[in-house]
Amino acid sequence: MESDDFVLEKVTPIDRFVTAGKKWNVPAGVEELKTFYTKLANKSDYVDSIRQSKGFQAFMNRSKPRQLEIGGNPILPLNSGQLALLLASGAVNGEIGEGDNYHLVQGLEIVKKIPSTERKLNESGSVSVITKIKTRREVSVKVITPSGVIMKLV
């Protein structure tokens, strides 16, 4: 097949043998696939290497449940939108501390619609009333102490 002359003389072009109405029987392949096996190395020798690899560590960090770490202060004070994101992500819900300092925390975002009306005098002398609705978001955090005291921080 290295020579172009050989291919042109001896090999039937695909368009001729496909359209000639010939049927081709393709034998079935081996269905059972054998896995790689060696007696040169023990599988347990690879376990430590896999556990210490960067890819495996990244996978473990992505798949482990996230925990809220308490400590330190934010660089800037949190505004209500940032607190709402924390509440929505579940970062303000859960268990904090252990032993005598064990607390349960539940954070809620309270959304209120506050209507207001404004009266304006038109050029024609008539009064028009404009109704505006503002959305007010409040943060409510409930804490249950080990002694059973429920505190609500608003």
Disulfide bonds with the S-S distance in Angstrom:
none
